[in-house]
Amino acid sequence: MSLVQPADPKAFEQFPELPFRIKHELVGNPLLTLPEIVKLVRELPRDQIEYSSGKAEIGQDPKKVQAVDLPPEEVVKSIETAGAWMVLKRVDAHPAYRNILEQALLSVAKARGHASLDDAGFEDIQGFLFVSSPNSTTPFHTDAEDNFFVQIHGEKFFSIYDNRDHSIASVEELESSATKHRNIKYDPKFDAKGVKHQLFPGDGVFVPYQWPHWVRTADSHSISLAITWKTKAVRRRNDLYVFNSFLRGMGLPQAAPDAHPALDALKLAMMRTVQATVSPLRKSEGMRRMLRRLVLGKNANYYYNDNKAQKDKEAA
């Protein structure tokens, strides 16, 4: 079996437009176990670790998320009882985890007749490792990349909704999700339009770019890995979202991407110039923090626990 493959081979016929279930062979990889994840937590920069209470609503207001009063390492060590949800971001920066991601995507590329990751259009490959306590909820949100989500340990319920239905998520909400906070507004009426997947170790699901979803763990702790990438089209749209959001924040209304192609081309040229200048600065965690606040607003660094401590101090 390929390292990652669709449960139904016909699913590749509409890839990457529609979601589908997948099977994988990553269960048992020692790097995806709690002892090795504890080691990874020690190595990652603090801005690549986000965690909070797993007792969240599906439509959770990100400004009212409950904090977990434990250091990151202790959250992982006590995940069965911590009542927490954690994501380790950009694990692709670690060579061993990068290899897992690339080998998984290469198996997909070859299954689709491509000789390499580049040939298959897999760019900006990233990995996000999730560790969640029993009965934890990941609120309703979208992600700004394509994603093979694989379940490693425990059971999860993964509900996906069609992003082409703008009664679920408007263009404005999709822009905000890609540039500010991933959570979007949820209405229980949406559930009639969603598809729920029950995932056990060895199962997974392909989640297309910006398809809304929410996730809940079952009665044991969960370990999951999101294997993500961006195509040229996705990178283009994300860049336009960022540029439009920045201008909108200055009080300048913007049309959705593709409404004015010539103007979009100008925005992209300016965006790429800025990226070339800013990219070297992002090697510093402090600079990344400052840039996020400058471009995305004062709440952009919400996942630092000191933000929560400061808010509690101000409220007292």
C-alpha positions as a Markdown table, in Angstrom:
| # | Residue | x | y | z |
|---|---|---|---|---|
| 1 | Met | 0.0 | 0.0 | 0.0 |
| 2 | Ser | 1.1 | 3.6 | -0.7 |
| 3 | Leu | 2.1 | 5.6 | 2.4 |
| 4 | Val | -1.1 | 7.7 | 1.8 |
| 5 | Gln | -3.8 | 6.7 | -0.6 |
| 6 | Pro | -7.6 | 7.3 | -1.1 |
| 7 | Ala | -9.9 | 4.8 | 0.4 |
| 8 | Asp | -11.6 | 4.8 | -3.0 |
| 9 | Pro | -9.2 | 5.1 | -6.0 |
| 10 | Lys | -11.8 | 7.0 | -8.0 |
| 11 | Ala | -11.5 | 9.9 | -5.5 |
| 12 | Phe | -8.3 | 11.1 | -7.3 |
| 13 | Glu | -10.4 | 11.9 | -10.4 |
| 14 | Gln | -11.6 | 15.1 | -8.7 |
| 15 | Phe | -8.5 | 15.8 | -6.7 |
| 16 | Pro | -7.9 | 18.4 | -5.2 |
| 17 | Glu | -11.4 | 19.9 | -5.6 |
| 18 | Leu | -13.4 | 17.6 | -3.3 |
| 19 | Pro | -12.8 | 15.9 | 0.0 |
| 20 | Phe | -12.4 | 12.1 | 0.4 |
| 21 | Arg | -11.4 | 9.5 | 2.9 |
| 22 | Ile | -7.8 | 8.2 | 2.9 |
| 23 | Lys | -5.8 | 5.3 | 4.3 |
| 24 | His | -2.2 | 5.7 | 5.5 |
| 25 | Glu | 0.7 | 3.7 | 7.0 |
| 26 | Leu | 2.0 | 6.2 | 9.5 |
| 27 | Val | 0.7 | 4.5 | 12.6 |
| 28 | Gly | 3.6 | 3.1 | 14.6 |
| 29 | Asn | 6.1 | 5.7 | 13.5 |
| 30 | Pro | 8.0 | 6.4 | 16.7 |
| 31 | Leu | 8.2 | 10.2 | 15.8 |
| 32 | Leu | 4.4 | 10.3 | 16.2 |
| 33 | Thr | 4.3 | 9.0 | 19.8 |
| 34 | Leu | 4.0 | 11.1 | 23.0 |
| 35 | Pro | 7.6 | 10.6 | 24.2 |
| 36 | Glu | 9.0 | 11.9 | 20.9 |
| 37 | Ile | 6.4 | 14.7 | 20.7 |
| 38 | Val | 7.6 | 15.8 | 24.2 |
| 39 | Lys | 11.2 | 16.1 | 22.7 |
| 40 | Leu | 9.8 | 18.0 | 19.7 |
| 41 | Val | 8.0 | 20.5 | 22.0 |
| 42 | Arg | 11.4 | 21.3 | 23.7 |
| 43 | Glu | 12.9 | 22.1 | 20.3 |
| 44 | Leu | 10.2 | 24.2 | 18.7 |
| 45 | Pro | 10.1 | 28.0 | 19.0 |
| 46 | Arg | 7.3 | 29.2 | 21.3 |
| 47 | Asp | 5.3 | 30.8 | 18.5 |
| 48 | Gln | 5.0 | 27.4 | 16.8 |
| 49 | Ile | 3.2 | 25.9 | 19.8 |
| 50 | Glu | -0.5 | 26.7 | 20.3 |
| 51 | Tyr | -2.7 | 25.2 | 23.0 |
| 52 | Ser | -5.8 | 25.9 | 24.9 |
| 53 | Ser | -8.7 | 24.1 | 26.7 |
| 54 | Gly | -10.3 | 21.4 | 24.7 |
| 55 | Lys | -13.7 | 22.3 | 26.2 |
| 56 | Ala | -14.6 | 24.6 | 23.3 |
| 57 | Glu | -17.8 | 25.2 | 21.5 |
| 58 | Ile | -18.1 | 24.3 | 17.8 |
| 59 | Gly | -18.7 | 28.0 | 17.1 |
| 60 | Gln | -16.1 | 29.1 | 19.6 |
| 61 | Asp | -15.4 | 32.9 | 19.8 |
| 62 | Pro | -11.6 | 32.9 | 19.6 |
| 63 | Lys | -11.5 | 35.9 | 22.0 |
| 64 | Lys | -13.0 | 33.7 | 24.7 |
| 65 | Val | -10.9 | 30.6 | 24.5 |
| 66 | Gln | -10.0 | 29.2 | 27.9 |
| 67 | Ala | -6.3 | 28.9 | 28.6 |
| 68 | Val | -4.5 | 25.8 | 30.1 |
| 69 | Asp | -2.3 | 26.7 | 33.0 |
| 70 | Leu | 0.5 | 24.3 | 32.1 |
| 71 | Pro | 3.8 | 24.6 | 30.2 |
| 72 | Pro | 3.7 | 23.0 | 26.7 |
| 73 | Glu | 5.8 | 20.0 | 27.7 |
| 74 | Glu | 3.5 | 19.2 | 30.7 |
| 75 | Val | 0.5 | 19.4 | 28.4 |
| 76 | Val | 1.8 | 16.6 | 26.3 |
| 77 | Lys | 2.9 | 14.5 | 29.2 |
| 78 | Ser | -0.5 | 14.8 | 30.9 |
| 79 | Ile | -2.6 | 14.9 | 27.7 |
| 80 | Glu | -5.0 | 12.1 | 28.9 |
| 81 | Thr | -6.1 | 14.3 | 31.8 |
| 82 | Ala | -5.1 | 17.9 | 30.9 |
| 83 | Gly | -8.4 | 18.7 | 29.1 |
| 84 | Ala | -6.3 | 20.4 | 26.4 |
| 85 | Trp | -6.0 | 20.8 | 22.7 |
| 86 | Met | -2.6 | 21.5 | 21.2 |
| 87 | Val | -1.1 | 22.0 | 17.7 |
| 88 | Leu | 2.7 | 22.0 | 17.0 |
| 89 | Lys | 3.1 | 24.1 | 13.9 |
| 90 | Arg | 5.7 | 23.9 | 11.1 |
| 91 | Val | 7.1 | 20.6 | 12.2 |
| 92 | Asp | 8.5 | 20.5 | 8.7 |
| 93 | Ala | 11.4 | 22.6 | 10.0 |
| 94 | His | 12.6 | 19.4 | 11.8 |
| 95 | Pro | 14.4 | 17.1 | 9.2 |
| 96 | Ala | 13.0 | 13.9 | 10.5 |
| 97 | Tyr | 9.4 | 15.2 | 10.4 |
| 98 | Arg | 10.1 | 16.8 | 7.0 |
| 99 | Asn | 11.0 | 13.4 | 5.7 |
| 100 | Ile | 7.6 | 12.0 | 6.8 |
| 101 | Leu | 5.7 | 14.7 | 5.1 |
| 102 | Glu | 7.7 | 14.5 | 1.8 |
| 103 | Gln | 7.5 | 10.7 | 1.7 |
| 104 | Ala | 3.8 | 10.7 | 2.3 |
| 105 | Leu | 3.2 | 13.3 | -0.5 |
| 106 | Leu | 5.6 | 11.6 | -2.8 |
| 107 | Ser | 3.6 | 8.4 | -2.5 |
| 108 | Val | 0.5 | 10.4 | -3.6 |
| 109 | Ala | 2.4 | 12.1 | -6.4 |
| 110 | Lys | 3.6 | 8.7 | -7.8 |
| 111 | Ala | 0.2 | 7.2 | -7.5 |
| 112 | Arg | -1.1 | 10.0 | -9.7 |
| 113 | Gly | 1.6 | 9.5 | -12.3 |
| 114 | His | 4.1 | 12.2 | -11.3 |
| 115 | Ala | 7.8 | 11.7 | -10.9 |
| 116 | Ser | 8.4 | 14.2 | -8.1 |
| 117 | Leu | 6.7 | 16.6 | -5.6 |
| 118 | Asp | 7.4 | 19.5 | -7.9 |
| 119 | Asp | 5.8 | 17.8 | -10.9 |
| 120 | Ala | 2.7 | 17.1 | -8.7 |
| 121 | Gly | 2.4 | 20.8 | -7.7 |
| 122 | Phe | 3.1 | 20.2 | -4.0 |
| 123 | Glu | 4.7 | 23.5 | -2.9 |
| 124 | Asp | 5.3 | 25.1 | 0.5 |
| 125 | Ile | 5.0 | 21.7 | 2.3 |
| 126 | Gln | 4.2 | 22.1 | 6.0 |
| 127 | Gly | 3.2 | 19.8 | 8.9 |
| 128 | Phe | 1.0 | 20.4 | 11.9 |
| 129 | Leu | 0.9 | 17.9 | 14.7 |
| 130 | Phe | -2.2 | 17.8 | 16.9 |
| 131 | Val | -2.3 | 16.3 | 20.4 |
| 132 | Ser | -5.7 | 16.5 | 22.1 |
| 133 | Ser | -7.2 | 15.3 | 25.3 |
| 134 | Pro | -10.3 | 13.0 | 25.4 |
| 135 | Asn | -13.6 | 14.8 | 24.4 |
| 136 | Ser | -11.9 | 17.9 | 23.0 |
| 137 | Thr | -13.3 | 20.0 | 20.2 |
| 138 | Thr | -11.5 | 21.9 | 17.4 |
| 139 | Pro | -13.9 | 24.7 | 16.6 |
| 140 | Phe | -15.5 | 25.4 | 13.1 |
| 141 | His | -12.7 | 26.9 | 10.9 |
| 142 | Thr | -11.0 | 26.8 | 7.5 |
| 143 | Asp | -7.3 | 26.3 | 6.6 |
| 144 | Ala | -5.4 | 28.2 | 4.0 |
| 145 | Glu | -3.9 | 25.1 | 2.4 |
| 146 | Asp | -4.7 | 21.7 | 1.1 |
| 147 | Asn | -4.5 | 19.0 | 3.7 |
| 148 | Phe | -4.1 | 15.2 | 4.1 |
| 149 | Phe | -5.2 | 14.8 | 7.7 |
| 150 | Val | -4.1 | 11.5 | 9.2 |
| 151 | Gln | -5.2 | 9.9 | 12.4 |
| 152 | Ile | -2.4 | 8.3 | 14.4 |
| 153 | His | -3.8 | 7.5 | 17.9 |
| 154 | Gly | -7.3 | 7.6 | 19.3 |
| 155 | Glu | -10.7 | 8.2 | 17.6 |
| 156 | Lys | -11.9 | 11.4 | 16.0 |
| 157 | Phe | -15.1 | 12.7 | 14.4 |
| 158 | Phe | -14.3 | 15.0 | 11.5 |
| 159 | Ser | -17.1 | 17.1 | 10.0 |
| 160 | Ile | -16.6 | 18.8 | 6.6 |
| 161 | Tyr | -18.7 | 21.4 | 4.8 |
| 162 | Asp | -18.7 | 22.7 | 1.2 |
| 163 | Asn | -16.9 | 26.0 | 0.9 |
| 164 | Arg | -18.7 | 26.7 | -2.4 |
| 165 | Asp | -21.8 | 27.3 | -0.4 |
| 166 | His | -21.4 | 30.9 | 0.7 |
| 167 | Ser | -24.4 | 30.6 | 3.0 |
| 168 | Ile | -21.9 | 28.6 | 5.2 |
| 169 | Ala | -18.9 | 30.8 | 4.7 |
| 170 | Ser | -19.0 | 34.1 | 2.8 |
| 171 | Val | -16.0 | 35.4 | 0.8 |
| 172 | Glu | -15.4 | 38.0 | 3.5 |
| 173 | Glu | -15.3 | 35.2 | 6.2 |
| 174 | Leu | -12.9 | 33.1 | 4.1 |
| 175 | Glu | -10.6 | 36.1 | 3.7 |
| 176 | Ser | -10.7 | 36.8 | 7.5 |
| 177 | Ser | -10.0 | 33.1 | 8.2 |
| 178 | Ala | -6.9 | 33.1 | 6.0 |
| 179 | Thr | -5.5 | 36.3 | 7.4 |
| 180 | Lys | -6.7 | 36.8 | 11.0 |
| 181 | His | -8.2 | 33.9 | 12.9 |
| 182 | Arg | -9.1 | 30.6 | 11.4 |
| 183 | Asn | -12.4 | 30.2 | 13.2 |
| 184 | Ile | -15.6 | 31.2 | 11.4 |
| 185 | Lys | -19.2 | 31.6 | 12.4 |
| 186 | Tyr | -21.1 | 28.4 | 13.0 |
| 187 | Asp | -24.8 | 27.7 | 12.9 |
| 188 | Pro | -26.3 | 24.3 | 13.8 |
| 189 | Lys | -28.4 | 24.6 | 10.6 |
| 190 | Phe | -25.2 | 23.9 | 8.7 |
| 191 | Asp | -25.1 | 20.3 | 9.9 |
| 192 | Ala | -27.6 | 19.2 | 7.3 |
| 193 | Lys | -25.0 | 20.1 | 4.7 |
| 194 | Gly | -22.0 | 18.6 | 6.4 |
| 195 | Val | -20.4 | 15.1 | 6.1 |
| 196 | Lys | -19.1 | 13.5 | 9.3 |
| 197 | His | -16.1 | 11.1 | 9.1 |
| 198 | Gln | -15.3 | 8.7 | 12.0 |
| 199 | Leu | -11.6 | 8.3 | 12.0 |
| 200 | Phe | -9.5 | 5.5 | 13.6 |
| 201 | Pro | -5.7 | 5.1 | 13.5 |
| 202 | Gly | -4.8 | 4.4 | 9.9 |
| 203 | Asp | -7.7 | 6.5 | 8.6 |
| 204 | Gly | -7.7 | 10.1 | 7.4 |
| 205 | Val | -9.4 | 12.6 | 5.2 |
| 206 | Phe | -8.4 | 14.9 | 2.4 |
| 207 | Val | -9.5 | 18.5 | 3.2 |
| 208 | Pro | -9.5 | 20.8 | 0.2 |
| 209 | Tyr | -8.3 | 24.4 | 0.6 |
| 210 | Gln | -10.7 | 26.5 | 2.8 |
| 211 | Trp | -13.4 | 23.8 | 3.2 |
| 212 | Pro | -14.9 | 24.5 | 6.6 |
| 213 | His | -14.7 | 21.8 | 9.2 |
| 214 | Trp | -14.7 | 21.0 | 12.9 |
| 215 | Val | -13.3 | 18.1 | 14.8 |
| 216 | Arg | -14.0 | 16.3 | 18.1 |
| 217 | Thr | -12.0 | 13.5 | 19.9 |
| 218 | Ala | -13.6 | 10.5 | 21.5 |
| 219 | Asp | -12.8 | 9.0 | 24.9 |
| 220 | Ser | -9.1 | 8.7 | 24.7 |
| 221 | His | -6.3 | 11.1 | 23.8 |
| 222 | Ser | -5.7 | 11.8 | 20.1 |
| 223 | Ile | -2.6 | 12.3 | 18.0 |
| 224 | Ser | -3.1 | 13.5 | 14.4 |
| 225 | Leu | -0.9 | 14.9 | 11.7 |
| 226 | Ala | -1.9 | 17.5 | 9.0 |
| 227 | Ile | 0.2 | 17.1 | 5.9 |
| 228 | Thr | -0.3 | 20.3 | 4.0 |
| 229 | Trp | 0.9 | 22.1 | 0.9 |
| 230 | Lys | 0.0 | 25.0 | -1.3 |
| 231 | Thr | -0.4 | 25.0 | -5.1 |
| 232 | Lys | 0.5 | 28.1 | -7.1 |
| 233 | Ala | -3.2 | 28.9 | -7.3 |
| 234 | Val | -3.6 | 28.7 | -3.5 |
| 235 | Arg | -0.6 | 30.8 | -2.9 |
| 236 | Arg | -1.9 | 33.4 | -5.2 |
| 237 | Arg | -5.3 | 33.6 | -3.5 |
| 238 | Asn | -3.7 | 33.7 | 0.0 |
| 239 | Asp | -1.5 | 36.6 | -1.1 |
| 240 | Leu | -4.5 | 38.5 | -2.4 |
| 241 | Tyr | -6.4 | 37.8 | 0.8 |
| 242 | Val | -3.5 | 39.3 | 2.9 |
| 243 | Phe | -3.1 | 42.3 | 0.6 |
| 244 | Asn | -6.9 | 43.0 | 0.6 |
| 245 | Ser | -7.2 | 42.5 | 4.3 |
| 246 | Phe | -4.4 | 45.0 | 4.9 |
| 247 | Leu | -6.1 | 47.6 | 2.7 |
| 248 | Arg | -9.5 | 46.9 | 4.2 |
| 249 | Gly | -7.9 | 47.5 | 7.6 |
| 250 | Met | -7.0 | 51.0 | 6.4 |
| 251 | Gly | -10.6 | 51.7 | 5.5 |
| 252 | Leu | -10.2 | 50.8 | 1.8 |
| 253 | Pro | -12.9 | 48.3 | 0.6 |
| 254 | Gln | -11.7 | 45.6 | -1.7 |
| 255 | Ala | -13.3 | 43.4 | -4.3 |
| 256 | Ala | -12.9 | 39.6 | -3.9 |
| 257 | Pro | -10.0 | 37.9 | -5.7 |
| 258 | Asp | -10.5 | 37.5 | -9.5 |
| 259 | Ala | -13.1 | 40.3 | -9.7 |
| 260 | His | -10.5 | 42.6 | -11.3 |
| 261 | Pro | -7.7 | 40.5 | -12.8 |
| 262 | Ala | -5.5 | 43.5 | -13.8 |
| 263 | Leu | -5.7 | 45.0 | -10.3 |
| 264 | Asp | -5.0 | 41.6 | -8.8 |
| 265 | Ala | -1.8 | 41.3 | -10.8 |
| 266 | Leu | -0.7 | 44.7 | -9.5 |
| 267 | Lys | -1.4 | 43.7 | -5.9 |
| 268 | Leu | 0.5 | 40.4 | -6.4 |
| 269 | Ala | 3.5 | 42.2 | -7.8 |
| 270 | Met | 3.6 | 44.5 | -4.8 |
| 271 | Met | 3.0 | 41.6 | -2.4 |
| 272 | Arg | 5.9 | 39.6 | -3.8 |
| 273 | Thr | 8.2 | 42.6 | -3.5 |
| 274 | Val | 7.2 | 43.0 | 0.2 |
| 275 | Gln | 7.6 | 39.3 | 0.8 |
| 276 | Ala | 11.1 | 39.3 | -0.6 |
| 277 | Thr | 12.0 | 42.1 | 1.8 |
| 278 | Val | 10.3 | 40.6 | 4.9 |
| 279 | Ser | 11.2 | 36.9 | 4.4 |
| 280 | Pro | 14.8 | 37.2 | 5.9 |
| 281 | Leu | 13.4 | 38.9 | 9.0 |
| 282 | Arg | 11.1 | 36.0 | 9.8 |
| 283 | Lys | 14.0 | 33.9 | 11.0 |
| 284 | Ser | 13.7 | 35.7 | 14.3 |
| 285 | Glu | 10.7 | 34.7 | 16.6 |
| 286 | Gly | 10.6 | 38.2 | 18.0 |
| 287 | Met | 10.4 | 39.7 | 14.5 |
| 288 | Arg | 7.7 | 37.2 | 13.4 |
| 289 | Arg | 5.7 | 38.3 | 16.4 |
| 290 | Met | 6.0 | 42.0 | 15.5 |
| 291 | Leu | 5.2 | 41.4 | 11.8 |
| 292 | Arg | 2.1 | 39.4 | 12.7 |
| 293 | Arg | 0.9 | 42.2 | 14.9 |
| 294 | Leu | 1.7 | 44.8 | 12.2 |
| 295 | Val | 0.0 | 43.1 | 9.3 |
| 296 | Leu | -2.8 | 41.1 | 11.0 |
| 297 | Gly | -3.7 | 43.3 | 14.0 |
| 298 | Lys | -3.2 | 43.5 | 17.7 |
| 299 | Asn | -4.6 | 40.0 | 18.4 |
| 300 | Ala | -2.5 | 38.2 | 15.9 |
| 301 | Asn | -0.3 | 36.6 | 18.6 |
| 302 | Tyr | -3.3 | 35.3 | 20.5 |
| 303 | Tyr | -1.7 | 31.9 | 21.1 |
| 304 | Tyr | 1.0 | 33.1 | 23.5 |
| 305 | Asn | -0.1 | 32.5 | 27.1 |
| 306 | Asp | 1.2 | 35.9 | 28.1 |
| 307 | Asn | -1.6 | 37.4 | 26.1 |
| 308 | Lys | -4.1 | 35.6 | 28.2 |
| 309 | Ala | -2.3 | 36.7 | 31.4 |
| 310 | Gln | -2.3 | 40.3 | 30.3 |
| 311 | Lys | -6.1 | 40.2 | 29.5 |
| 312 | Asp | -6.8 | 38.7 | 32.9 |
| 313 | Lys | -4.7 | 41.4 | 34.5 |
| 314 | Glu | -6.6 | 44.1 | 32.6 |
| 315 | Ala | -10.0 | 42.6 | 33.5 |
| 316 | Ala | -9.2 | 42.4 | 37.2 |
